[in-house]
Amino acid sequence: MSSPLGKLTSPTSLVVDAVLVLGFFALMYWLVESHVPSNDPKMVMLWAGLTSACMSSVFWLAVQMFRVVLKAQLMAKKK
């Protein structure tokens, strides 16, 4: 099903978003790591990683929605 406005994402924008998400994951891991209630380094790594992955996936969705809506609005404004 194609959009009436055309293509709203590009491979370049997806790569930029992936880099942003990886940076966000690293930041969240660094912040969450000290809050894991365990002394076992493997458990800390596991739970900090899983928590960061969950938050990063939500960030990915938010960035994608923002990009698509912004591009659609700009294209509609042009017409």
PDB file of N, CA, C and O in Angstrom:
ATOM      1  N   MET A   1       0.848  -1.171   0.000  1.00  0.00           N
ATOM      2  CA  MET A   1       0.000   0.000   0.000  1.00  0.00           C
ATOM      3  C   MET A   1       0.895   1.235   0.000  1.00  0.00           C
ATOM      4  O   MET A   1       1.668   1.442   0.936  1.00  0.00           O
ATOM      5  N   SER A   2       0.797   2.038  -1.020  1.00  0.00           N
ATOM      6  CA  SER A   2       1.658   3.224  -1.104  1.00  0.00           C
ATOM      7  C   SER A   2       0.946   4.442  -0.539  1.00  0.00           C
ATOM      8  O   SER A   2      -0.280   4.549  -0.566  1.00  0.00           O
ATOM      9  N   SER A   3       1.749   5.343  -0.035  1.00  0.00           N
ATOM     10  CA  SER A   3       1.237   6.577   0.540  1.00  0.00           C
ATOM     11  C   SER A   3       0.894   7.556  -0.575  1.00  0.00           C
ATOM     12  O   SER A   3       1.611   7.611  -1.574  1.00  0.00           O
ATOM     13  N   PRO A   4      -0.179   8.331  -0.437  1.00  0.00           N
ATOM     14  CA  PRO A   4      -0.500   9.318  -1.465  1.00  0.00           C
ATOM     15  C   PRO A   4       0.542  10.445  -1.523  1.00  0.00           C
ATOM     16  O   PRO A   4       0.608  11.173  -2.513  1.00  0.00           O
ATOM     17  N   LEU A   5       1.339  10.587  -0.487  1.00  0.00           N
ATOM     18  CA  LEU A   5       2.362  11.620  -0.457  1.00  0.00           C
ATOM     19  C   LEU A   5       3.695  11.147  -1.012  1.00  0.00           C
ATOM     20  O   LEU A   5       4.616  11.954  -1.142  1.00  0.00           O
ATOM     21  N   GLY A   6       3.827   9.890  -1.337  1.00  0.00           N
ATOM     22  CA  GLY A   6       5.091   9.352  -1.831  1.00  0.00           C
ATOM     23  C   GLY A   6       5.868   8.672  -0.725  1.00  0.00           C
ATOM     24  O   GLY A   6       5.336   8.370   0.344  1.00  0.00           O
ATOM     25  N   LYS A   7       7.139   8.439  -1.005  1.00  0.00           N
ATOM     26  CA  LYS A   7       8.008   7.751  -0.048  1.00  0.00           C
ATOM     27  C   LYS A   7       8.379   8.696   1.100  1.00  0.00           C
ATOM     28  O   LYS A   7       8.848   9.809   0.863  1.00  0.00           O
ATOM     29  N   LEU A   8       8.170   8.257   2.327  1.00  0.00           N
ATOM     30  CA  LEU A   8       8.389   9.120   3.492  1.00  0.00           C
ATOM     31  C   LEU A   8       9.685   8.817   4.238  1.00  0.00           C
ATOM     32  O   LEU A   8      10.067   9.570   5.133  1.00  0.00           O
ATOM     33  N   THR A   9      10.360   7.740   3.889  1.00  0.00           N
ATOM     34  CA  THR A   9      11.659   7.430   4.497  1.00  0.00           C
ATOM     35  C   THR A   9      12.666   7.128   3.391  1.00  0.00           C
ATOM     36  O   THR A   9      12.297   6.795   2.265  1.00  0.00           O
ATOM     37  N   SER A  10      13.932   7.252   3.736  1.00  0.00           N
ATOM     38  CA  SER A  10      14.989   6.929   2.774  1.00  0.00           C
ATOM     39  C   SER A  10      16.038   6.085   3.489  1.00  0.00           C
ATOM     40  O   SER A  10      16.091   6.085   4.719  1.00  0.00           O
ATOM     41  N   PRO A  11      16.864   5.375   2.749  1.00  0.00           N
ATOM     42  CA  PRO A  11      17.922   4.580   3.388  1.00  0.00           C
ATOM     43  C   PRO A  11      18.872   5.438   4.227  1.00  0.00           C
ATOM     44  O   PRO A  11      19.345   4.996   5.274  1.00  0.00           O
ATOM     45  N   THR A  12      19.149   6.648   3.774  1.00  0.00           N
ATOM     46  CA  THR A  12      20.041   7.537   4.527  1.00  0.00           C
ATOM     47  C   THR A  12      19.426   7.919   5.873  1.00  0.00           C
ATOM     48  O   THR A  12      20.110   7.923   6.896  1.00  0.00           O
ATOM     49  N   SER A  13      18.130   8.239   5.864  1.00  0.00           N
ATOM     50  CA  SER A  13      17.483   8.610   7.124  1.00  0.00           C
ATOM     51  C   SER A  13      17.441   7.428   8.090  1.00  0.00           C
ATOM     52  O   SER A  13      17.544   7.611   9.303  1.00  0.00           O
ATOM     53  N   LEU A  14      17.290   6.226   7.557  1.00  0.00           N
ATOM     54  CA  LEU A  14      17.290   5.048   8.419  1.00  0.00           C
ATOM     55  C   LEU A  14      18.662   4.814   9.050  1.00  0.00           C
ATOM     56  O   LEU A  14      18.749   4.405  10.208  1.00  0.00           O
ATOM     57  N   VAL A  15      19.728   5.069   8.301  1.00  0.00           N
ATOM     58  CA  VAL A  15      21.081   4.916   8.839  1.00  0.00           C
ATOM     59  C   VAL A  15      21.338   5.956   9.924  1.00  0.00           C
ATOM     60  O   VAL A  15      21.897   5.642  10.975  1.00  0.00           O
ATOM     61  N   VAL A  16      20.926   7.194   9.663  1.00  0.00           N
ATOM     62  CA  VAL A  16      21.082   8.255  10.673  1.00  0.00           C
ATOM     63  C   VAL A  16      20.310   7.894  11.944  1.00  0.00           C
ATOM     64  O   VAL A  16      20.808   8.070  13.055  1.00  0.00           O
ATOM     65  N   ASP A  17      19.095   7.389  11.765  1.00  0.00           N
ATOM     66  CA  ASP A  17      18.286   6.992  12.921  1.00  0.00           C
ATOM     67  C   ASP A  17      18.931   5.831  13.669  1.00  0.00           C
ATOM     68  O   ASP A  17      18.885   5.791  14.899  1.00  0.00           O
ATOM     69  N   ALA A  18      19.523   4.896  12.954  1.00  0.00           N
ATOM     70  CA  ALA A  18      20.191   3.761  13.601  1.00  0.00           C
ATOM     71  C   ALA A  18      21.368   4.235  14.444  1.00  0.00           C
ATOM     72  O   ALA A  18      21.587   3.730  15.545  1.00  0.00           O
ATOM     73  N   VAL A  19      22.123   5.198  13.938  1.00  0.00           N
ATOM     74  CA  VAL A  19      23.246   5.750  14.706  1.00  0.00           C
ATOM     75  C   VAL A  19      22.728   6.460  15.957  1.00  0.00           C
ATOM     76  O   VAL A  19      23.304   6.324  17.036  1.00  0.00           O
ATOM     77  N   LEU A  20      21.640   7.217  15.808  1.00  0.00           N
ATOM     78  CA  LEU A  20      21.034   7.884  16.970  1.00  0.00           C
ATOM     79  C   LEU A  20      20.575   6.863  18.014  1.00  0.00           C
ATOM     80  O   LEU A  20      20.765   7.064  19.214  1.00  0.00           O
ATOM     81  N   VAL A  21      19.979   5.784  17.555  1.00  0.00           N
ATOM     82  CA  VAL A  21      19.487   4.760  18.481  1.00  0.00           C
ATOM     83  C   VAL A  21      20.640   4.065  19.198  1.00  0.00           C
ATOM     84  O   VAL A  21      20.547   3.778  20.392  1.00  0.00           O
ATOM     85  N   LEU A  22      21.721   3.794  18.477  1.00  0.00           N
ATOM     86  CA  LEU A  22      22.888   3.181  19.130  1.00  0.00           C
ATOM     87  C   LEU A  22      23.477   4.106  20.192  1.00  0.00           C
ATOM     88  O   LEU A  22      23.876   3.644  21.261  1.00  0.00           O
ATOM     89  N   GLY A  23      23.534   5.388  19.910  1.00  0.00           N
ATOM     90  CA  GLY A  23      23.995   6.356  20.902  1.00  0.00           C
ATOM     91  C   GLY A  23      23.056   6.421  22.095  1.00  0.00           C
ATOM     92  O   GLY A  23      23.498   6.507  23.241  1.00  0.00           O
ATOM     93  N   PHE A  24      21.749   6.378  21.819  1.00  0.00           N
ATOM     94  CA  PHE A  24      20.758   6.388  22.892  1.00  0.00           C
ATOM     95  C   PHE A  24      20.885   5.132  23.751  1.00  0.00           C
ATOM     96  O   PHE A  24      20.774   5.195  24.975  1.00  0.00           O
ATOM     97  N   PHE A  25      21.121   3.977  23.091  1.00  0.00           N
ATOM     98  CA  PHE A  25      21.303   2.730  23.838  1.00  0.00           C
ATOM     99  C   PHE A  25      22.506   2.835  24.779  1.00  0.00           C
ATOM    100  O   PHE A  25      22.424   2.446  25.944  1.00  0.00           O
ATOM    101  N   ALA A  26      23.613   3.357  24.271  1.00  0.00           N
ATOM    102  CA  ALA A  26      24.819   3.492  25.092  1.00  0.00           C
ATOM    103  C   ALA A  26      24.564   4.418  26.288  1.00  0.00           C
ATOM    104  O   ALA A  26      24.987   4.131  27.408  1.00  0.00           O
ATOM    105  N   LEU A  27      23.872   5.522  26.037  1.00  0.00           N
ATOM    106  CA  LEU A  27      23.552   6.454  27.120  1.00  0.00           C
ATOM    107  C   LEU A  27      22.658   5.795  28.169  1.00  0.00           C
ATOM    108  O   LEU A  27      22.916   5.912  29.367  1.00  0.00           O
ATOM    109  N   MET A  28      21.607   5.103  27.722  1.00  0.00           N
ATOM    110  CA  MET A  28      20.695   4.451  28.666  1.00  0.00           C
ATOM    111  C   MET A  28      21.403   3.346  29.440  1.00  0.00           C
ATOM    112  O   MET A  28      21.180   3.186  30.640  1.00  0.00           O
ATOM    113  N   TYR A  29      22.253   2.587  28.762  1.00  0.00           N
ATOM    114  CA  TYR A  29      22.993   1.529  29.457  1.00  0.00           C
ATOM    115  C   TYR A  29      23.853   2.132  30.557  1.00  0.00           C
ATOM    116  O   TYR A  29      23.886   1.627  31.680  1.00  0.00           O
ATOM    117  N   TRP A  30      24.544   3.211  30.229  1.00  0.00           N
ATOM    118  CA  TRP A  30      25.413   3.874  31.202  1.00  0.00           C
ATOM    119  C   TRP A  30      24.597   4.398  32.394  1.00  0.00           C
ATOM    120  O   TRP A  30      25.049   4.309  33.536  1.00  0.00           O
ATOM    121  N   LEU A  31      23.400   4.942  32.137  1.00  0.00           N
ATOM    122  CA  LEU A  31      22.565   5.469  33.217  1.00  0.00           C
ATOM    123  C   LEU A  31      21.927   4.358  34.058  1.00  0.00           C
ATOM    124  O   LEU A  31      21.850   4.469  35.281  1.00  0.00           O
ATOM    125  N   VAL A  32      21.472   3.293  33.401  1.00  0.00           N
ATOM    126  CA  VAL A  32      20.718   2.231  34.093  1.00  0.00           C
ATOM    127  C   VAL A  32      21.630   1.276  34.852  1.00  0.00           C
ATOM    128  O   VAL A  32      21.220   0.687  35.853  1.00  0.00           O
ATOM    129  N   GLU A  33      22.856   1.121  34.384  1.00  0.00           N
ATOM    130  CA  GLU A  33      23.785   0.140  34.951  1.00  0.00           C
ATOM    131  C   GLU A  33      23.930   0.282  36.470  1.00  0.00           C
ATOM    132  O   GLU A  33      23.982  -0.720  37.183  1.00  0.00           O
ATOM    133  N   SER A  34      23.994   1.496  36.955  1.00  0.00           N
ATOM    134  CA  SER A  34      24.195   1.695  38.397  1.00  0.00           C
ATOM    135  C   SER A  34      22.928   1.439  39.208  1.00  0.00           C
ATOM    136  O   SER A  34      22.996   1.369  40.435  1.00  0.00           O
ATOM    137  N   HIS A  35      21.776   1.298  38.556  1.00  0.00           N
ATOM    138  CA  HIS A  35      20.514   1.100  39.257  1.00  0.00           C
ATOM    139  C   HIS A  35      20.066  -0.360  39.318  1.00  0.00           C
ATOM    140  O   HIS A  35      19.027  -0.662  39.906  1.00  0.00           O
ATOM    141  N   VAL A  36      20.832  -1.263  38.723  1.00  0.00           N
ATOM    142  CA  VAL A  36      20.474  -2.688  38.760  1.00  0.00           C
ATOM    143  C   VAL A  36      20.831  -3.232  40.142  1.00  0.00           C
ATOM    144  O   VAL A  36      21.982  -3.140  40.569  1.00  0.00           O
ATOM    145  N   PRO A  37      19.834  -3.803  40.846  1.00  0.00           N
ATOM    146  CA  PRO A  37      20.075  -4.275  42.216  1.00  0.00           C
ATOM    147  C   PRO A  37      20.752  -5.651  42.266  1.00  0.00           C
ATOM    148  O   PRO A  37      20.134  -6.636  42.672  1.00  0.00           O
ATOM    149  N   SER A  38      22.002  -5.710  41.858  1.00  0.00           N
ATOM    150  CA  SER A  38      22.737  -6.959  41.887  1.00  0.00           C
ATOM    151  C   SER A  38      24.227  -6.660  42.005  1.00  0.00           C
ATOM    152  O   SER A  38      24.696  -5.603  41.582  1.00  0.00           O
ATOM    153  N   ASN A  39      24.960  -7.600  42.581  1.00  0.00           N
ATOM    154  CA  ASN A  39      26.410  -7.482  42.665  1.00  0.00           C
ATOM    155  C   ASN A  39      27.112  -8.329  41.605  1.00  0.00           C
ATOM    156  O   ASN A  39      28.321  -8.210  41.405  1.00  0.00           O
ATOM    157  N   ASP A  40      26.351  -9.176  40.933  1.00  0.00           N
ATOM    158  CA  ASP A  40      26.902 -10.043  39.886  1.00  0.00           C
ATOM    159  C   ASP A  40      27.040  -9.235  38.588  1.00  0.00           C
ATOM    160  O   ASP A  40      26.037  -8.757  38.058  1.00  0.00           O
ATOM    161  N   PRO A  41      28.251  -9.076  38.073  1.00  0.00           N
ATOM    162  CA  PRO A  41      28.448  -8.269  36.849  1.00  0.00           C
ATOM    163  C   PRO A  41      27.671  -8.784  35.636  1.00  0.00           C
ATOM    164  O   PRO A  41      27.246  -7.994  34.794  1.00  0.00           O
ATOM    165  N   LYS A  42      27.483 -10.106  35.541  1.00  0.00           N
ATOM    166  CA  LYS A  42      26.730 -10.657  34.414  1.00  0.00           C
ATOM    167  C   LYS A  42      25.256 -10.274  34.492  1.00  0.00           C
ATOM    168  O   LYS A  42      24.637  -9.965  33.473  1.00  0.00           O
ATOM    169  N   MET A  43      24.698 -10.294  35.694  1.00  0.00           N
ATOM    170  CA  MET A  43      23.297  -9.902  35.869  1.00  0.00           C
ATOM    171  C   MET A  43      23.115  -8.408  35.614  1.00  0.00           C
ATOM    172  O   MET A  43      22.121  -7.988  35.022  1.00  0.00           O
ATOM    173  N   VAL A  44      24.070  -7.621  36.062  1.00  0.00           N
ATOM    174  CA  VAL A  44      24.008  -6.176  35.819  1.00  0.00           C
ATOM    175  C   VAL A  44      24.034  -5.917  34.322  1.00  0.00           C
ATOM    176  O   VAL A  44      23.253  -5.110  33.818  1.00  0.00           O
ATOM    177  N   MET A  45      24.928  -6.597  33.604  1.00  0.00           N
ATOM    178  CA  MET A  45      25.029  -6.423  32.155  1.00  0.00           C
ATOM    179  C   MET A  45      23.740  -6.869  31.467  1.00  0.00           C
ATOM    180  O   MET A  45      23.248  -6.195  30.562  1.00  0.00           O
ATOM    181  N   LEU A  46      23.199  -8.004  31.900  1.00  0.00           N
ATOM    182  CA  LEU A  46      21.975  -8.529  31.296  1.00  0.00           C
ATOM    183  C   LEU A  46      20.812  -7.568  31.462  1.00  0.00           C
ATOM    184  O   LEU A  46      20.173  -7.196  30.478  1.00  0.00           O
ATOM    185  N   TRP A  47      20.527  -7.158  32.696  1.00  0.00           N
ATOM    186  CA  TRP A  47      19.352  -6.342  32.949  1.00  0.00           C
ATOM    187  C   TRP A  47      19.515  -4.905  32.469  1.00  0.00           C
ATOM    188  O   TRP A  47      18.547  -4.286  32.028  1.00  0.00           O
ATOM    189  N   ALA A  48      20.709  -4.377  32.549  1.00  0.00           N
ATOM    190  CA  ALA A  48      20.937  -3.034  32.000  1.00  0.00           C
ATOM    191  C   ALA A  48      20.794  -3.072  30.476  1.00  0.00           C
ATOM    192  O   ALA A  48      20.242  -2.148  29.878  1.00  0.00           O
ATOM    193  N   GLY A  49      21.289  -4.134  29.856  1.00  0.00           N
ATOM    194  CA  GLY A  49      21.164  -4.278  28.407  1.00  0.00           C
ATOM    195  C   GLY A  49      19.729  -4.466  27.956  1.00  0.00           C
ATOM    196  O   GLY A  49      19.298  -3.855  26.977  1.00  0.00           O
ATOM    197  N   LEU A  50      18.986  -5.307  28.663  1.00  0.00           N
ATOM    198  CA  LEU A  50      17.579  -5.529  28.299  1.00  0.00           C
ATOM    199  C   LEU A  50      16.748  -4.270  28.499  1.00  0.00           C
ATOM    200  O   LEU A  50      15.898  -3.944  27.670  1.00  0.00           O
ATOM    201  N   THR A  51      16.990  -3.571  29.586  1.00  0.00           N
ATOM    202  CA  THR A  51      16.258  -2.332  29.844  1.00  0.00           C
ATOM    203  C   THR A  51      16.589  -1.283  28.788  1.00  0.00           C
ATOM    204  O   THR A  51      15.700  -0.601  28.280  1.00  0.00           O
ATOM    205  N   SER A  52      17.860  -1.160  28.466  1.00  0.00           N
ATOM    206  CA  SER A  52      18.283  -0.189  27.455  1.00  0.00           C
ATOM    207  C   SER A  52      17.733  -0.554  26.077  1.00  0.00           C
ATOM    208  O   SER A  52      17.361   0.328  25.304  1.00  0.00           O
ATOM    209  N   ALA A  53      17.682  -1.834  25.773  1.00  0.00           N
ATOM    210  CA  ALA A  53      17.137  -2.274  24.484  1.00  0.00           C
ATOM    211  C   ALA A  53      15.655  -1.925  24.369  1.00  0.00           C
ATOM    212  O   ALA A  53      15.197  -1.485  23.315  1.00  0.00           O
ATOM    213  N   CYS A  54      14.917  -2.120  25.440  1.00  0.00           N
ATOM    214  CA  CYS A  54      13.489  -1.792  25.440  1.00  0.00           C
ATOM    215  C   CYS A  54      13.279  -0.294  25.236  1.00  0.00           C
ATOM    216  O   CYS A  54      12.460   0.116  24.414  1.00  0.00           O
ATOM    217  N   MET A  55      14.013   0.512  25.978  1.00  0.00           N
ATOM    218  CA  MET A  55      13.873   1.963  25.835  1.00  0.00           C
ATOM    219  C   MET A  55      14.366   2.441  24.480  1.00  0.00           C
ATOM    220  O   MET A  55      13.819   3.394  23.925  1.00  0.00           O
ATOM    221  N   SER A  56      15.385   1.797  23.943  1.00  0.00           N
ATOM    222  CA  SER A  56      15.902   2.181  22.633  1.00  0.00           C
ATOM    223  C   SER A  56      14.912   1.849  21.522  1.00  0.00           C
ATOM    224  O   SER A  56      14.809   2.589  20.543  1.00  0.00           O
ATOM    225  N   SER A  57      14.184   0.745  21.665  1.00  0.00           N
ATOM    226  CA  SER A  57      13.190   0.404  20.647  1.00  0.00           C
ATOM    227  C   SER A  57      12.042   1.414  20.659  1.00  0.00           C
ATOM    228  O   SER A  57      11.521   1.762  19.599  1.00  0.00           O
ATOM    229  N   VAL A  58      11.648   1.880  21.822  1.00  0.00           N
ATOM    230  CA  VAL A  58      10.618   2.922  21.898  1.00  0.00           C
ATOM    231  C   VAL A  58      11.148   4.222  21.288  1.00  0.00           C
ATOM    232  O   VAL A  58      10.417   4.930  20.597  1.00  0.00           O
ATOM    233  N   PHE A  59      12.421   4.532  21.546  1.00  0.00           N
ATOM    234  CA  PHE A  59      13.041   5.716  20.950  1.00  0.00           C
ATOM    235  C   PHE A  59      13.058   5.598  19.431  1.00  0.00           C
ATOM    236  O   PHE A  59      12.770   6.570  18.733  1.00  0.00           O
ATOM    237  N   TRP A  60      13.389   4.422  18.914  1.00  0.00           N
ATOM    238  CA  TRP A  60      13.396   4.184  17.465  1.00  0.00           C
ATOM    239  C   TRP A  60      12.013   4.471  16.874  1.00  0.00           C
ATOM    240  O   TRP A  60      11.893   5.161  15.861  1.00  0.00           O
ATOM    241  N   LEU A  61      10.972   3.937  17.515  1.00  0.00           N
ATOM    242  CA  LEU A  61       9.613   4.161  17.019  1.00  0.00           C
ATOM    243  C   LEU A  61       9.253   5.639  17.056  1.00  0.00           C
ATOM    244  O   LEU A  61       8.642   6.151  16.117  1.00  0.00           O
ATOM    245  N   ALA A  62       9.624   6.332  18.131  1.00  0.00           N
ATOM    246  CA  ALA A  62       9.318   7.755  18.246  1.00  0.00           C
ATOM    247  C   ALA A  62      10.034   8.564  17.157  1.00  0.00           C
ATOM    248  O   ALA A  62       9.443   9.467  16.565  1.00  0.00           O
ATOM    249  N   VAL A  63      11.294   8.244  16.897  1.00  0.00           N
ATOM    250  CA  VAL A  63      12.042   8.959  15.860  1.00  0.00           C
ATOM    251  C   VAL A  63      11.431   8.694  14.490  1.00  0.00           C
ATOM    252  O   VAL A  63      11.302   9.616  13.685  1.00  0.00           O
ATOM    253  N   GLN A  64      11.056   7.456  14.215  1.00  0.00           N
ATOM    254  CA  GLN A  64      10.443   7.137  12.925  1.00  0.00           C
ATOM    255  C   GLN A  64       9.119   7.861  12.749  1.00  0.00           C
ATOM    256  O   GLN A  64       8.852   8.408  11.679  1.00  0.00           O
ATOM    257  N   MET A  65       8.287   7.872  13.780  1.00  0.00           N
ATOM    258  CA  MET A  65       7.004   8.570  13.688  1.00  0.00           C
ATOM    259  C   MET A  65       7.220  10.064  13.487  1.00  0.00           C
ATOM    260  O   MET A  65       6.528  10.686  12.680  1.00  0.00           O
ATOM    261  N   PHE A  66       8.169  10.645  14.207  1.00  0.00           N
ATOM    262  CA  PHE A  66       8.459  12.064  14.059  1.00  0.00           C
ATOM    263  C   PHE A  66       8.902  12.384  12.640  1.00  0.00           C
ATOM    264  O   PHE A  66       8.423  13.346  12.040  1.00  0.00           O
ATOM    265  N   ARG A  67       9.816  11.581  12.101  1.00  0.00           N
ATOM    266  CA  ARG A  67      10.330  11.819  10.750  1.00  0.00           C
ATOM    267  C   ARG A  67       9.234  11.732   9.695  1.00  0.00           C
ATOM    268  O   ARG A  67       9.152  12.583   8.809  1.00  0.00           O
ATOM    269  N   VAL A  68       8.403  10.718   9.787  1.00  0.00           N
ATOM    270  CA  VAL A  68       7.354  10.518   8.789  1.00  0.00           C
ATOM    271  C   VAL A  68       6.319  11.637   8.857  1.00  0.00           C
ATOM    272  O   VAL A  68       5.909  12.163   7.823  1.00  0.00           O
ATOM    273  N   VAL A  69       5.900  11.999  10.048  1.00  0.00           N
ATOM    274  CA  VAL A  69       4.904  13.053  10.192  1.00  0.00           C
ATOM    275  C   VAL A  69       5.470  14.397   9.730  1.00  0.00           C
ATOM    276  O   VAL A  69       4.786  15.151   9.037  1.00  0.00           O
ATOM    277  N   LEU A  70       6.701  14.698  10.104  1.00  0.00           N
ATOM    278  CA  LEU A  70       7.321  15.954   9.680  1.00  0.00           C
ATOM    279  C   LEU A  70       7.430  16.027   8.159  1.00  0.00           C
ATOM    280  O   LEU A  70       7.095  17.049   7.561  1.00  0.00           O
ATOM    281  N   LYS A  71       7.896  14.950   7.534  1.00  0.00           N
ATOM    282  CA  LYS A  71       8.043  14.948   6.078  1.00  0.00           C
ATOM    283  C   LYS A  71       6.683  15.063   5.396  1.00  0.00           C
ATOM    284  O   LYS A  71       6.550  15.781   4.406  1.00  0.00           O
ATOM    285  N   ALA A  72       5.671  14.366   5.911  1.00  0.00           N
ATOM    286  CA  ALA A  72       4.332  14.441   5.338  1.00  0.00           C
ATOM    287  C   ALA A  72       3.766  15.860   5.467  1.00  0.00           C
ATOM    288  O   ALA A  72       3.130  16.358   4.538  1.00  0.00           O
ATOM    289  N   GLN A  73       3.991  16.500   6.596  1.00  0.00           N
ATOM    290  CA  GLN A  73       3.500  17.857   6.774  1.00  0.00           C
ATOM    291  C   GLN A  73       4.211  18.839   5.835  1.00  0.00           C
ATOM    292  O   GLN A  73       3.578  19.722   5.256  1.00  0.00           O
ATOM    293  N   LEU A  74       5.522  18.678   5.692  1.00  0.00           N
ATOM    294  CA  LEU A  74       6.262  19.557   4.792  1.00  0.00           C
ATOM    295  C   LEU A  74       5.834  19.353   3.336  1.00  0.00           C
ATOM    296  O   LEU A  74       5.726  20.317   2.579  1.00  0.00           O
ATOM    297  N   MET A  75       5.593  18.114   2.953  1.00  0.00           N
ATOM    298  CA  MET A  75       5.150  17.836   1.584  1.00  0.00           C
ATOM    299  C   MET A  75       3.750  18.372   1.353  1.00  0.00           C
ATOM    300  O   MET A  75       3.455  18.881   0.271  1.00  0.00           O
ATOM    301  N   ALA A  76       2.878  18.267   2.356  1.00  0.00           N
ATOM    302  CA  ALA A  76       1.515  18.785   2.213  1.00  0.00           C
ATOM    303  C   ALA A  76       1.521  20.315   2.157  1.00  0.00           C
ATOM    304  O   ALA A  76       0.698  20.920   1.471  1.00  0.00           O
ATOM    305  N   LYS A  77       2.439  20.921   2.872  1.00  0.00           N
ATOM    306  CA  LYS A  77       2.540  22.388   2.877  1.00  0.00           C
ATOM    307  C   LYS A  77       3.005  22.899   1.525  1.00  0.00           C
ATOM    308  O   LYS A  77       2.598  23.980   1.098  1.00  0.00           O
ATOM    309  N   LYS A  78       3.862  22.127   0.839  1.00  0.00           N
ATOM    310  CA  LYS A  78       4.362  22.495  -0.478  1.00  0.00           C
ATOM    311  C   LYS A  78       3.237  22.548  -1.514  1.00  0.00           C
ATOM    312  O   LYS A  78       3.224  23.413  -2.389  1.00  0.00           O
ATOM    313  N   LYS A  79       2.307  21.619  -1.400  1.00  0.00           N
ATOM    314  CA  LYS A  79       1.217  21.503  -2.403  1.00  0.00           C
ATOM    315  C   LYS A  79       0.178  22.556  -2.254  1.00  0.00           C
ATOM    316  O   LYS A  79      -0.787  22.584  -3.019  1.00  0.00           O
TER     317      LYS A  79
END
